Amino acid sequence: MEKISGAEALMRSLEYHGVDVLFGYPGGSIMPTYDALYDHKSTLNHILVRHEQAAVHAAQGYARVSGKVGCAIVTSGPGATNTITGVADAMIDSTPIVVICGQVGAAMLGTDAFQEVDVVGITQPITKWNYQIRRAEDIAWAVSRAFYIASSGRPGPVVLDFTKNAQTAMIDYEPKNIDFIRSYNPVPTPAEGSVEKAARMINDSVKPFMLVGQGVELADARDELLALCEKAQIPFGTTFLGLSAAPSDHPLNMGKLGMHGNLAPNVMTNQCDLLIAVGMRFDDRVTGNLKNYAKQARIIHFDIDPSEIDKNVKVNLAVLGDCKHTLAEVTKLVDAATHNSWIEGFKPYDEKEYNKVIKPAVYPDGGPLLMGEVVKRVSEASNNEAVLVTDVGQNQMFGCRYFKFTKPRSVVTSGGCGTMGFAIPAAIGATFGAPDRTVCMFCGDGGFQMTIQELGTIMEQQCPVKMILLNNNYLGNVRQWQYMFFNKRYSFTPMCNPDFEKIAEGYGIPCRTVVDRKDLDDAIREMLETDGPFLLQCAVLEEDNVLPMTPPGGNVDEMILEVE
């Protein structure tokens, strides 16, 4: 058997587990691995980012749109600690990634050696699993275990801390394929009778309502979800991460849940007699005040993660397992039904929101450009078939409200962590994860400048990211809260911005700025027809507000539709 280095063993292990793209940044403690990577450039496409945080966000974007495990590789010390935000983001949003960090040699551990950091200790709370590889003999096992854990059950991040001596040691290599770990049960079996009970509860309901989360996308259960909803005529709403789990124009899709969601699904949550949650975690932005959340309803929770059951909202029935399977089993048992009057009850709230909020936001009579109309026109110009990538803030809320979806795996945004600076690197990753799709990225002027250096990566790779910069010269979401809840005291939210056109020019990226809405459609057309990257800067209303809004701590059915 041929002896190879640990670094070479890592390369072969990554190839064995189907990795084709790596996002990374070299450095001292990972240099032997990068030397081995030099001989694998034809099979492992390494994308050099400009900051390690971007490597992880890019791996997230890749994973979200492809359904595969994203992979990032960085050096020790600050290289590793720079990945922490991305790892935490992936953990709370259930994104399967493997992050490989260099580490000092095993003999130097605990000596405060140059660029030594306790990566395992730091990342333990924000990973599904982490492991320090101290022996080259453990590489094949550790990599296989990492990819299995990251992708199975409820997905999430895994961190491998790779000591330098393990990279350079020579070993006999044989790939491993781990698909079982004692005490790890990624897909729990539904409790006996739970599927049958769920069907009975649905059959007995008069006003059922379903909450659709990202878990439906992760399980590839779109067809199963729609089959159940259509057979039993169950209207549904989606979380922001679950937006593309069903077509936006499906007649049973009542819109978006949560703080900046749609009025009707939020109000009707507190009027239904049966609430069915599928692949979502009842986070605070969806529930609002828990004391008054769906108290009138019986609740069924379909989820693959037992720890989510009764964590925030007490439920009447838990159906554990892969929802692709459990939804199909329930569908077999439910009766075909109609709930016409119940479904019709959503319409008055839809009309109210359209007249008070949506129409003014997307069809303004005049004045400056609005974020909502920009999002709507980009979505329509891409035939509602593009991948939406957003940063965090008003651009995210407007993006998720007014972009429409026809295809699965079309939403890439930072949900639970709310990471500004997420958009540019995540969009880079999305172009590699879905190279045949248009990737439209919306970002505010604040978030854009947090990872603006990744324009260098876009330049080098010619990533075809269509970047829409919604420039309002404010940290818009914070400013909105200051306007509504802090007596309009704009404490450090106005922004003095650079000339983004000149910055784009410096990176060789085509750019166009739109101030007048009469120029918007032509600019969008130019952006979409341009090969490679494009920056479309839109000078939007500075003090626009995202509405409707459930105020923090407020009841989910008490949404604010207008502000003075």
C-alpha positions as CSV (number, residue, x, y, z in Angstrom):
1,M,0.0,0.0,0.0
2,E,1.3,3.5,-1.0
3,K,2.3,5.7,1.9
4,I,1.0,9.2,1.6
5,S,1.0,12.3,3.8
6,G,-1.8,13.2,6.1
7,A,-2.4,16.3,3.9
8,E,-2.7,14.1,0.9
9,A,-5.1,11.8,2.8
10,L,-7.3,14.8,3.5
11,M,-7.5,15.7,-0.2
12,R,-8.4,12.1,-1.1
13,S,-11.0,11.9,1.7
14,L,-12.6,15.1,0.5
15,E,-12.8,13.8,-3.0
16,Y,-14.2,10.5,-1.8
17,H,-17.0,12.4,-0.1
18,G,-18.0,14.3,-3.2
19,V,-16.4,17.7,-2.4
20,D,-15.8,19.7,-5.6
21,V,-15.5,23.2,-4.3
22,L,-13.5,24.5,-1.3
23,F,-13.6,28.1,0.0
24,G,-10.5,29.0,2.0
25,Y,-7.5,31.1,2.9
26,P,-4.0,29.7,3.5
27,G,-1.7,30.3,6.4
28,G,1.2,28.8,8.3
29,S,-0.5,25.9,10.2
30,I,-2.5,24.7,7.2
31,M,0.4,25.1,4.6
32,P,1.2,21.4,4.2
33,T,-2.5,20.8,3.3
34,Y,-2.4,23.7,0.8
35,D,0.8,22.2,-0.7
36,A,-1.1,18.9,-1.2
37,L,-4.1,20.8,-2.7
38,Y,-1.7,22.1,-5.4
39,D,-1.9,18.6,-7.0
40,H,-5.7,18.4,-6.8
41,K,-6.6,21.7,-8.5
42,S,-8.4,19.8,-11.3
43,T,-10.8,18.0,-8.9
44,L,-11.0,20.4,-5.9
45,N,-11.8,23.9,-7.1
46,H,-10.4,26.1,-4.4
47,I,-11.9,29.6,-4.2
48,L,-9.6,32.1,-2.5
49,V,-11.7,34.4,-0.4
50,R,-10.4,37.7,1.1
51,H,-11.4,36.9,4.8
52,E,-12.0,33.6,6.6
53,Q,-15.5,34.6,7.7
54,A,-16.4,34.8,4.0
55,A,-15.1,31.3,3.4
56,V,-17.8,29.9,5.8
57,H,-20.6,32.1,4.5
58,A,-19.7,31.0,1.0
59,A,-19.8,27.4,2.1
60,Q,-23.2,28.1,3.5
61,G,-24.5,29.7,0.3
62,Y,-23.2,26.7,-1.6
63,A,-24.9,24.2,0.7
64,R,-28.2,26.1,0.8
65,V,-28.8,26.0,-3.0
66,S,-27.1,22.7,-3.8
67,G,-28.3,20.5,-0.9
68,K,-24.7,19.3,-0.5
69,V,-22.2,19.9,2.3
70,G,-20.3,23.1,2.0
71,C,-16.6,23.0,2.9
72,A,-14.2,25.7,4.1
73,I,-10.5,25.5,5.0
74,V,-8.5,28.0,7.0
75,T,-5.4,28.3,9.1
76,S,-5.0,28.3,12.9
77,G,-5.4,31.2,15.4
78,P,-7.1,34.2,13.9
79,G,-7.9,32.2,10.8
80,A,-9.9,29.8,12.9
81,T,-11.5,32.4,15.1
82,N,-12.6,34.4,12.1
83,T,-14.8,31.5,11.1
84,I,-16.8,31.6,14.4
85,T,-19.6,33.9,13.2
86,G,-20.2,31.7,10.1
87,V,-20.2,28.5,12.2
88,A,-22.7,29.9,14.7
89,D,-24.9,31.1,11.8
90,A,-24.8,27.7,10.2
91,M,-25.7,26.0,13.5
92,I,-28.8,28.0,14.2
93,D,-29.9,27.9,10.5
94,S,-29.2,24.1,10.2
95,T,-26.8,24.4,7.3
96,P,-24.5,21.5,6.6
97,I,-20.9,22.6,6.4
98,V,-17.5,21.2,7.3
99,V,-14.8,23.7,8.4
100,I,-11.2,22.5,8.5
101,C,-8.8,24.6,10.6
102,G,-5.1,24.3,10.7
103,Q,-3.6,23.8,14.2
104,V,-0.1,23.8,15.7
105,G,1.7,20.5,16.0
106,A,0.4,18.2,18.7
107,A,3.6,18.5,20.7
108,M,3.1,22.2,21.0
109,L,-0.5,22.2,22.1
110,G,-1.0,24.0,25.4
111,T,2.2,26.0,25.1
112,D,0.7,29.2,23.8
113,A,2.5,28.7,20.6
114,F,2.3,31.2,17.7
115,Q,-1.3,31.2,16.4
116,E,-2.4,28.5,18.8
117,V,-6.1,28.8,19.8
118,D,-8.4,26.2,21.5
119,V,-10.6,25.8,18.5
120,V,-12.3,22.7,19.8
121,G,-13.2,24.5,23.1
122,I,-14.4,27.6,21.3
123,T,-16.6,25.9,18.7
124,Q,-18.1,23.1,20.9
125,P,-21.3,25.1,21.7
126,I,-21.9,26.1,18.0
127,T,-21.2,22.8,16.2
128,K,-23.0,19.5,15.8
129,W,-19.6,17.9,16.3
130,N,-16.0,19.0,16.4
131,Y,-12.8,17.0,16.6
132,Q,-9.1,17.6,16.8
133,I,-7.1,15.4,14.4
134,R,-3.8,14.7,16.2
135,R,-2.8,11.6,14.2
136,A,-2.7,11.1,10.5
137,E,-4.2,7.7,10.9
138,D,-7.5,9.3,12.1
139,I,-8.0,11.5,9.0
140,A,-10.2,9.2,6.9
141,W,-12.3,8.3,9.9
142,A,-12.7,11.9,11.1
143,V,-13.6,13.3,7.6
144,S,-16.2,10.6,7.0
145,R,-17.7,11.1,10.4
146,A,-17.7,14.9,9.8
147,F,-19.6,14.7,6.6
148,Y,-22.1,12.1,7.9
149,I,-22.9,14.2,11.0
150,A,-23.1,17.5,9.0
151,S,-25.5,16.1,6.5
152,S,-27.7,13.7,8.4
153,G,-30.7,14.4,10.6
154,R,-31.0,18.1,11.3
155,P,-28.0,19.3,9.4
156,G,-25.4,21.6,10.9
157,P,-21.7,22.6,11.0
158,V,-18.8,20.4,11.9
159,V,-15.3,21.7,12.7
160,L,-12.1,19.6,12.3
161,D,-9.0,21.0,14.0
162,F,-6.1,19.6,12.0
163,T,-2.7,19.6,13.7
164,K,0.4,20.3,11.6
165,N,2.1,17.0,12.5
166,A,-1.0,15.0,11.3
167,Q,-0.7,16.9,8.0
168,T,2.9,15.9,7.5
169,A,3.0,12.3,8.9
170,M,3.1,9.5,6.4
171,I,0.4,6.8,6.5
172,D,-1.2,3.9,4.7
173,Y,-4.4,5.4,3.5
174,E,-7.8,3.8,3.0
175,P,-11.0,5.8,2.7
176,K,-13.8,5.3,5.2
177,N,-17.5,5.5,4.8
178,I,-19.3,6.0,8.1
179,D,-23.0,5.8,8.2
180,F,-23.7,4.7,11.7
181,I,-22.6,6.2,15.1
182,R,-23.6,4.6,18.3
183,S,-25.9,6.8,20.4
184,Y,-26.5,9.2,17.4
185,N,-30.0,8.8,16.0
186,P,-30.3,11.4,13.2
187,V,-33.8,10.4,12.1
188,P,-35.9,9.4,15.1
189,T,-38.8,7.0,14.6
190,P,-42.3,8.5,15.1
191,A,-43.9,7.5,18.4
192,E,-46.4,4.6,17.9
193,G,-49.8,6.0,16.9
194,S,-48.6,9.6,16.3
195,V,-49.1,9.5,12.6
196,E,-52.6,8.1,13.0
197,K,-53.4,10.7,15.7
198,A,-52.2,13.5,13.5
199,A,-54.5,12.4,10.7
200,R,-57.5,12.2,13.1
201,M,-56.7,15.7,14.5
202,I,-56.6,17.1,10.9
203,N,-59.8,15.3,10.0
204,D,-61.5,16.7,13.1
205,S,-60.4,20.3,12.4
206,V,-62.6,23.0,10.9
207,K,-59.9,25.7,10.7
208,P,-56.5,24.1,10.2
209,F,-53.4,26.2,9.5
210,M,-49.9,25.0,8.7
211,L,-46.6,26.6,9.4
212,V,-43.9,25.6,6.9
213,G,-40.3,25.9,7.8
214,Q,-36.9,25.3,6.2
215,G,-37.1,21.7,7.4
216,V,-39.4,21.0,4.4
217,E,-36.6,22.2,2.0
218,L,-33.9,20.3,3.9
219,A,-35.9,17.1,3.6
220,D,-36.8,17.7,0.0
221,A,-40.4,17.3,1.0
222,R,-42.1,20.0,-1.1
223,D,-44.2,17.4,-3.0
224,E,-45.3,15.7,0.2
225,L,-46.2,19.0,1.8
226,L,-48.4,20.1,-1.1
227,A,-50.0,16.7,-1.4
228,L,-51.2,16.9,2.2
229,C,-52.3,20.5,2.1
230,E,-54.2,20.0,-1.2
231,K,-55.9,16.8,-0.1
232,A,-57.1,18.3,3.2
233,Q,-57.3,21.9,2.0
234,I,-55.0,23.2,4.6
235,P,-53.9,26.8,4.1
236,F,-50.3,27.5,5.1
237,G,-47.8,30.2,5.8
238,T,-44.0,30.0,5.5
239,T,-41.1,31.2,7.7
240,F,-38.5,33.3,6.0
241,L,-36.1,30.4,5.6
242,G,-39.0,28.3,4.3
243,L,-40.2,30.8,1.7
244,S,-39.3,28.6,-1.3
245,A,-40.6,25.4,0.2
246,A,-43.7,26.0,-1.8
247,P,-44.5,28.2,-4.9
248,S,-45.3,31.8,-3.9
249,D,-48.5,31.7,-6.1
250,H,-49.9,28.4,-4.7
251,P,-53.6,29.1,-3.9
252,L,-53.1,27.7,-0.4
253,N,-50.0,29.8,0.3
254,M,-51.2,32.6,2.6
255,G,-47.8,34.3,2.8
256,K,-45.0,34.9,5.3
257,L,-45.0,34.5,9.0
258,G,-43.4,36.5,11.6
259,M,-42.4,40.0,12.7
260,H,-42.3,41.5,9.2
261,G,-44.5,38.8,7.6
262,N,-48.0,39.2,6.1
263,L,-51.0,40.3,8.1
264,A,-53.4,37.4,7.3
265,P,-51.3,34.4,8.3
266,N,-50.2,36.1,11.5
267,V,-53.8,37.1,12.5
268,M,-55.2,33.7,11.5
269,T,-52.6,31.9,13.6
270,N,-54.6,33.1,16.6
271,Q,-57.9,32.1,15.0
272,C,-57.2,28.5,13.8
273,D,-58.4,25.5,15.7
274,L,-55.5,23.3,14.6
275,L,-51.9,24.6,14.1
276,I,-49.6,22.3,12.3
277,A,-45.9,23.2,12.4
278,V,-43.6,21.4,9.9
279,G,-39.8,21.7,10.1
280,M,-39.7,25.0,12.1
281,R,-38.6,25.9,15.5
282,F,-41.2,28.4,16.9
283,D,-38.6,31.2,17.3
284,D,-39.5,34.5,18.8
285,R,-39.7,36.4,15.5
286,V,-42.5,34.0,14.4
287,T,-44.4,33.7,17.7
288,G,-44.3,37.2,19.2
289,N,-45.6,37.2,22.7
290,L,-45.8,33.5,23.7
291,K,-48.4,34.1,26.4
292,N,-50.9,34.9,23.7
293,Y,-49.7,32.7,20.8
294,A,-52.3,30.3,19.3
295,K,-53.8,29.6,22.7
296,Q,-57.1,28.6,21.1
297,A,-55.5,25.9,18.9
298,R,-54.5,22.3,19.3
299,I,-50.9,22.1,18.0
300,I,-49.1,19.3,16.0
301,H,-45.3,19.6,15.5
302,F,-43.6,17.6,12.8
303,D,-39.8,17.8,13.3
304,I,-36.7,15.7,13.0
305,D,-35.1,17.2,16.1
306,P,-36.6,16.1,19.4
307,S,-35.0,19.0,21.2
308,E,-37.3,21.4,19.4
309,I,-40.5,19.8,20.8
310,D,-42.0,21.8,23.6
311,K,-39.0,24.1,23.7
312,N,-40.9,27.3,23.2
313,V,-44.4,26.3,22.4
314,K,-46.2,23.4,24.2
315,V,-47.7,21.1,21.6
316,N,-50.5,18.5,21.8
317,L,-48.8,16.0,19.5
318,A,-45.2,15.6,18.2
319,V,-44.6,13.6,15.1
320,L,-40.9,12.9,15.0
321,G,-38.9,11.9,12.0
322,D,-38.1,12.9,8.4
323,C,-41.1,15.0,7.2
324,K,-40.7,13.6,3.7
325,H,-41.8,10.3,5.2
326,T,-44.1,11.4,8.0
327,L,-46.1,13.9,5.8
328,A,-46.6,11.2,3.2
329,E,-47.9,8.7,5.8
330,V,-50.3,11.2,7.3
331,T,-51.6,12.1,3.8
332,K,-52.6,8.5,3.2
333,L,-54.9,8.7,6.3
334,V,-56.5,12.1,6.0
335,D,-59.8,12.6,4.4
336,A,-60.2,14.8,1.4
337,A,-61.8,18.0,2.7
338,T,-62.7,21.5,1.9
339,H,-62.4,24.5,4.2
340,N,-63.7,27.2,1.9
341,S,-65.1,29.6,4.4
342,W,-62.0,29.3,6.6
343,I,-59.7,30.0,3.6
344,E,-62.0,32.9,2.5
345,G,-61.4,34.4,5.9
346,F,-57.8,35.3,5.0
347,K,-58.9,37.6,2.2
348,P,-60.1,40.6,4.1
349,Y,-56.7,40.8,5.9
350,D,-54.9,40.4,2.6
351,E,-56.9,43.2,1.1
352,K,-56.2,45.4,4.1
353,E,-52.5,44.8,3.9
354,Y,-52.4,45.3,0.1
355,N,-54.2,48.7,0.3
356,K,-52.3,50.0,3.4
357,V,-48.8,48.5,2.8
358,I,-48.1,46.6,-0.3
359,K,-49.6,48.9,-3.0
360,P,-47.8,52.0,-1.7
361,A,-44.5,50.0,-1.3
362,V,-44.4,48.5,-4.8
363,Y,-46.6,50.9,-6.9
364,P,-45.7,54.4,-5.5
365,D,-47.3,57.5,-6.9
366,G,-44.0,59.4,-7.0
367,G,-41.1,60.4,-4.8
368,P,-37.8,58.5,-4.4
369,L,-37.2,54.9,-5.3
370,L,-38.5,52.4,-2.7
371,M,-36.9,49.2,-1.7
372,G,-40.0,47.2,-2.2
373,E,-40.5,48.2,-5.8
374,V,-36.9,47.5,-6.7
375,V,-37.2,43.9,-5.2
376,K,-40.5,43.3,-7.0
377,R,-39.2,44.4,-10.4
378,V,-36.0,42.4,-10.1
379,S,-38.0,39.3,-9.2
380,E,-40.4,39.8,-12.2
381,A,-37.5,40.5,-14.6
382,S,-36.0,37.1,-13.6
383,N,-39.3,35.3,-14.1
384,N,-39.5,34.7,-10.4
385,E,-37.0,31.9,-11.0
386,A,-33.8,33.4,-9.5
387,V,-32.1,32.5,-6.2
388,L,-32.6,35.3,-3.7
389,V,-29.6,36.1,-1.4
390,T,-30.1,38.8,1.1
391,D,-28.0,40.5,3.8
392,V,-29.6,41.4,7.1
393,G,-31.7,44.5,7.8
394,Q,-34.4,46.2,5.8
395,N,-33.0,44.8,2.6
396,Q,-33.7,41.3,4.0
397,M,-37.2,42.1,5.0
398,F,-38.2,43.8,1.8
399,G,-36.4,41.1,-0.2
400,C,-38.2,38.3,1.5
401,R,-41.5,40.1,1.3
402,Y,-41.6,41.0,-2.4
403,F,-39.4,38.5,-4.1
404,K,-41.4,35.5,-5.5
405,F,-40.4,31.9,-5.8
406,T,-41.2,29.1,-8.2
407,K,-38.3,26.8,-7.6
408,P,-37.1,25.1,-4.4
409,R,-33.8,26.0,-2.6
410,S,-34.1,29.6,-3.7
411,V,-33.7,31.5,-0.4
412,V,-30.3,32.2,1.1
413,T,-30.4,34.5,4.1
414,S,-29.2,34.6,7.7
415,G,-32.1,33.7,9.8
416,G,-31.5,33.0,13.5
417,C,-28.1,34.7,13.8
418,G,-29.0,37.8,11.7
419,T,-25.4,38.2,10.4
420,M,-24.7,41.5,8.6
421,G,-22.1,41.0,5.9
422,F,-23.6,37.6,5.0
423,A,-24.8,38.4,1.6
424,I,-21.8,38.9,-0.7
425,P,-19.9,35.8,0.3
426,A,-23.1,33.7,0.5
427,A,-23.9,34.8,-3.0
428,I,-20.5,33.8,-4.2
429,G,-21.1,30.3,-2.8
430,A,-24.5,30.2,-4.3
431,T,-23.1,30.7,-7.8
432,F,-20.9,27.6,-7.4
433,G,-23.7,25.6,-5.8
434,A,-26.2,26.4,-8.5
435,P,-24.2,27.5,-11.6
436,D,-27.1,27.2,-13.9
437,R,-29.3,29.7,-12.0
438,T,-29.4,33.4,-11.7
439,V,-28.3,34.7,-8.3
440,C,-29.8,38.0,-7.2
441,M,-28.2,39.5,-4.1
442,F,-29.9,42.4,-2.1
443,C,-27.8,44.3,0.4
444,G,-27.9,47.5,2.3
445,D,-25.0,50.0,2.3
446,G,-24.1,48.9,5.9
447,G,-23.9,45.2,5.3
448,F,-22.3,45.7,1.9
449,Q,-19.3,47.4,3.6
450,M,-18.9,44.6,6.2
451,T,-17.6,42.1,3.5
452,I,-16.9,44.5,0.7
453,Q,-13.4,43.0,0.3
454,E,-15.1,39.9,-1.2
455,L,-15.6,41.9,-4.4
456,G,-12.0,40.8,-4.9
457,T,-13.2,37.2,-4.9
458,I,-16.0,38.0,-7.3
459,M,-13.5,39.8,-9.6
460,E,-11.0,36.9,-9.6
461,Q,-13.6,34.2,-10.1
462,Q,-16.0,36.3,-12.3
463,C,-18.8,35.0,-10.1
464,P,-22.1,36.0,-11.9
465,V,-23.6,37.6,-8.9
466,K,-26.2,40.2,-9.6
467,M,-25.7,42.6,-6.7
468,I,-28.5,45.1,-5.9
469,L,-27.3,47.6,-3.4
470,L,-30.2,49.4,-1.7
471,N,-28.5,52.5,-0.6
472,N,-30.4,54.7,1.9
473,N,-27.3,56.1,3.7
474,Y,-28.6,54.6,7.0
475,L,-28.3,51.5,9.0
476,G,-31.9,51.2,8.0
477,N,-33.4,48.6,10.3
478,V,-31.8,50.1,13.4
479,R,-33.0,53.5,12.3
480,Q,-36.5,52.2,11.9
481,W,-36.5,50.9,15.5
482,Q,-35.1,54.2,16.7
483,Y,-37.9,56.0,14.8
484,M,-40.6,53.8,16.2
485,F,-39.5,52.9,19.7
486,F,-36.7,55.4,20.7
487,N,-38.3,58.8,20.0
488,K,-36.6,59.2,16.6
489,R,-33.2,59.5,18.3
490,Y,-30.9,58.4,15.4
491,S,-27.9,57.3,17.5
492,F,-25.1,56.5,15.1
493,T,-27.3,55.1,12.3
494,P,-26.7,57.8,9.5
495,M,-23.8,56.6,7.3
496,C,-21.2,58.5,5.3
497,N,-20.7,56.2,2.3
498,P,-18.0,56.0,-0.3
499,D,-18.5,56.2,-4.1
500,F,-19.6,52.6,-4.7
501,E,-19.3,53.1,-8.5
502,K,-15.6,53.9,-8.2
503,I,-15.1,50.9,-5.9
504,A,-16.8,48.6,-8.4
505,E,-14.7,50.1,-11.2
506,G,-11.6,49.4,-9.1
507,Y,-12.6,45.7,-9.0
508,G,-13.5,45.7,-12.7
509,I,-17.2,45.0,-12.0
510,P,-19.8,46.7,-14.2
511,C,-21.9,49.1,-12.2
512,R,-24.9,51.3,-12.8
513,T,-26.7,53.7,-10.4
514,V,-30.4,54.4,-10.5
515,V,-31.9,57.4,-8.9
516,D,-35.1,57.9,-11.0
517,R,-37.6,55.0,-11.3
518,K,-38.0,55.6,-15.0
519,D,-34.5,54.2,-15.4
520,L,-35.0,51.1,-13.2
521,D,-36.4,48.6,-15.7
522,D,-33.6,49.3,-18.2
523,A,-30.9,49.0,-15.5
524,I,-32.3,45.7,-14.3
525,R,-32.4,44.4,-17.9
526,E,-28.8,45.5,-18.3
527,M,-27.8,43.8,-15.1
528,L,-29.5,40.5,-16.0
529,E,-28.1,40.5,-19.6
530,T,-24.5,41.1,-18.5
531,D,-22.3,38.1,-18.3
532,G,-20.5,37.8,-15.0
533,P,-21.0,40.1,-12.0
534,F,-22.9,43.3,-11.9
535,L,-23.5,46.0,-9.3
536,L,-26.8,47.8,-9.5
537,Q,-26.9,50.7,-7.0
538,C,-30.4,52.0,-6.2
539,A,-30.7,55.3,-4.4
540,V,-33.7,54.6,-2.3
541,L,-35.8,56.6,0.1
542,E,-33.7,57.2,3.2
543,E,-36.3,56.8,5.8
544,D,-38.4,54.0,4.5
545,N,-40.0,51.6,6.9
546,V,-40.7,47.9,6.6
547,L,-44.3,47.2,7.4
548,P,-46.4,45.5,8.7
549,M,-44.6,44.8,11.9
550,T,-45.3,43.0,15.1
551,P,-43.6,45.2,17.7
552,P,-41.1,43.4,19.9
553,G,-42.9,41.5,22.7
554,G,-46.2,42.2,21.0
555,N,-48.9,39.6,20.0
556,V,-48.6,38.0,16.6
557,D,-52.0,39.2,15.5
558,E,-51.4,42.9,16.5
559,M,-49.4,44.1,13.6
560,I,-48.6,47.7,13.0
561,L,-49.6,48.7,9.4
562,E,-48.6,52.3,9.4
563,V,-46.5,54.7,11.3
564,E,-46.9,58.5,11.7
